[in-house]
Amino acid sequence: MLAWIAGIGAVLCLVYYIIIAVYAGFSVSFSWFWLAAAGFLSFLSWGSRYCRLHPKKVPMWVTVPVMTCVAAAVIIFCVVEACVFVGAVSSEKPGLDYVIVLGAKVHERGISNSLRQRLNKAIQYSRKSPGTVLILSGGQGADEPMTEAQAMYQYLLENGVSPTRLIMEPVSSSTVENIAYSQLIILQREQSKRDLAGKGDGNVAPGPYLQVEEKPVQIGILTSNYHVFRAGMIAKKRGMEDVYGIAAGSDPVLFLHLCVRECAAILKDRLMGNM
């Protein structure tokens, strides 16, 4: 049974790799994974069949550790992917104080499809929540004509979003930096509000007053659906408790690939202590 399952999996991985190559080209990041997975599953299929036909030639001290590692990898992968999918279908909360819009690739010919979908979602959200401030987060890569924040700013202006609701964060180069620098902007902005409120107008009569607990700042993180879980976990790691994910669409053909790539990114950030 294992030999058949692994063999079918190998064929499916190879077919999906060809689909990715034809649809988006060979330069898609992490696409090599599908070739590697096809090779590994082919070897697993052959090994399983060989062990079944020649049980005395393969010692238990070889098969047991191999199968244990494979089972552990499958379980970890399934758990992480379940988290990714839960984040992708999370319902958005309206009326947030701030929404951090995470940047994506900007080409010479214009913004990428991924960034366009995030910005269209930001436009849709801003119309439903007119009091929300959008923080446009993204620096400039070596092959980008401008910062992602600037490209987002221009796109949103052209689509009717008021500039008074837009703040650019143009220096970050990763999801961790997106969150960290945007958080700093929010903290500085909120501190300025408190400083102005503390000055008052000097006309309040002395006397006892009811102390009202300050309302916590509610923050949303808007990014592609497959990316919501990791971005939210990074934000919570940095102490942003009242944070909510807002999922934009992603390419339906590449969605599976993006989710698998995201699994690797989650494990990496977890090992590095970012989440």
N, C-alpha and C positions, 0 to 999 in steps of 0.2 A: 504493500500500500504506500509506504513512504517513498519507494522508488518512483511510483507513478505520480504522486503528488509533486515531488521535487522535479521530475521531468517536465510535467505540464507547467510548473512555475518557471522553469528555465526558458521554455518556449515563449511564454507570455512576457517575460522580462525582455527577451530579445526582440519580440514584435513591438513592444512599447518603445524600446530604444530607437527602432527604425522609424516609428511614428514621430517621435520627438525630433529626430534628425531631419525628416522630410518637412515637418511642420515649422520648426523654428531654427533649424541648422545645427551643425555639430558643435557650435560654440556655446551652447546652453550649459551653464555651470552645473556641475555635479552629475551630468548625464552619463558619465563613465560608470556610475553606480549600477546602472541597469545591465551593462555588459559584464561587470564584475559579479553581479547577482546571478546572471544567467550562467556564467562559468562555475560559480560555487554550487548552484543547484544541480547543474549537470554532473559535477563531481560527486555530490551527495547522492544523486540518483544512481550513478554507477557504483558507488561504494556500498549503498544499501543492497543493491542487487548482488553484488559480489559477496557480501557477508552472508546473504541468504543462501547462495549456491555453494559457498565454501566456508561453512561456519567454524571449522577447526583451524583455518589458516589465519584468522584475525583474532588476536587475544582480547579478552574483556577489558584489559587495562588501556586499550586503544579505543574501543567502541564506546565505553561508558563515558569517559571525559568528553569525547567529541559530541556525543548526543546530548550530554548535560549542557555544554556550551551553546549548542544550537538551540536547545529548548529555552535556556535563559535569555538568549538574544531575541528569540521570537516573543517571549513574554514582555521584555523591556520595550521592544518595538511596538507591540500592541497597546501597552499602557500609555506610552508617549503619544502615539497616534490618536488614541481615544481623547486625550487632553487637547490635542490640536483640533480635532473635529468638534469638540464641545465649545472651544473658543470660537470656531468658525460660524457656529449657529447661535451664538449668544445674542440675546435681545438687547438693543441699545436703550439707554436711559436718556430721556429728553431733559432739556433745561439745565445742563451742566454749566459750571462757571467757565471752565476752559476745556478745549479739545485740542490735544496735540496731534497734528496731522504728520505722520511719518513720511519722509521723502522716499523717492525711488528714482530710477535711472532717467537722466535727461540726455537726449541725443542731439546731434547737430541739427537734425531736421525737426525737432520738437520733443515734447515729453513722451515717455514710454506709455504703453497701454496700461501697465500696472499703476503708474502715477495718475493717469487720467481717471481711472476708476476710483482711486482714493479721493481725488479732488471732486469728482461728481458726487460722491457720497458726502463730502464735506459741504458742498453747496446744498444738497438736499437736507442735511442736518441743520445747517444754519438758517434755512427758511422755517423750519419747525421750531427752532430755539433761537429767537432773535437776540437774546441777551448773552449768548455764548461767545467768548473770545476764542479765535482760532490761532494756535501757535504753529507756524509752518517750519518744520524742523528738517534740515538737510544741508550739508555742505557741498563742496564742489570736488568731484573726482577728477583724476588726471585727464580723462577723456570726455569730460563734460564741458559744454561751452559757458555755463554759468552755474551758480549754486542752485541746488534743488529748491531751497527756500524762495529764491528770487523767481524761479520758473513757476512755482506754485502761486506766489503772490500775483504775478501777471495774469495767470489763468483765472484766478478767482475774481480779480478786478474786472476782467473781460466778461465774466459771467454774472456780474451784478452784485458781488459781495462788497460791502462797504469797507474802505481801507481802515476805518476806525476800529474794526473788529479783527484786524489782522496784525500779527506780530511775527517777524521773521527771526529764526534762529539759524544762521547760515554757516556754522563752523563744524557741526557734528559729522562723523564719518561712519558711525555704526549705530545699532539699535540702543546699545548701552549709553552712548554719548547723546543720542536723540533725547532719551529720557532725562539724563543728568542735566544737560544744558537747558532743556525746556523747564525742568523743575526749578532751576536757578532763576529763570525769568519770572516764573509764577511767584516764587518766594519774594523776589525783589518788588514785584508789582503789588503784592498783598501788603508788604511792609510799608510801601509808599502810601497805600490807602489808609493803613492804621495811623501812620504819622500825620496825615492830613486830618483824619477824624479826631485825633488827639488834640490838635490845636483848637478846634471849635471856633466859636465866634465871640467867646468871652462874655456872653449875655445870659448864661444859665445861672439862676439863683442858687445859692448854697442850700443844702438840705439832703436828707437821705433819699437815695434812689435805688431802684431794683436793679441788680446786676444781672444782665442777660448773658447767658453763655454764648460765646462766639460761634457762629455757624461754621462747620468745617468746609473747606473749599473742596468742591467736587470736580474731578478731572476725568476727562475721557481720552482714550488713546485710539485714534482712527488709523487703521492700517488694513492691509489685505487680509481676507478671512483666515488664511492658514497661519498668519503671523500674529494674530490677536493674543493667543495664549502666552507665547514667549514674551511679548512686549508687556503684557499685564504683570507677569511674574517678575520681570526685571524692575518694573515700577514699584511693586510691593516690596521687593528687596531693598529698594532705596527709601522706604518709609512712606510711600504714597498710599495711604490706607483707603481713602475714598476715591478709587480709580475704577473706571468702567471701560470695557472694550467696545469699540464700534467697528463692525466688520464691513469692509468694502469687498466688491466682487473680485474674482481673479479669472485667469484664462481657464476655461473648462477642459481644454485638451491637456494642459500642463498641470492641472490642479493636483493630480496624484503625485507627479514628480515633485512639485513644490512642497507637498506635505511630507514626503520622504526626506527631502533636503532639509526641511524644517526640523525633523526629528534629529538629524545630525547636529544642527545648530543648537537645539535645546540641550542635548547631552554635553556639547562643548561649553555652553554658558554655565551649565550646572557644575561641571568640573572646575571651571575657572572662578566659581563663586559669584557669578553675576545674577543668579536667580536661585 
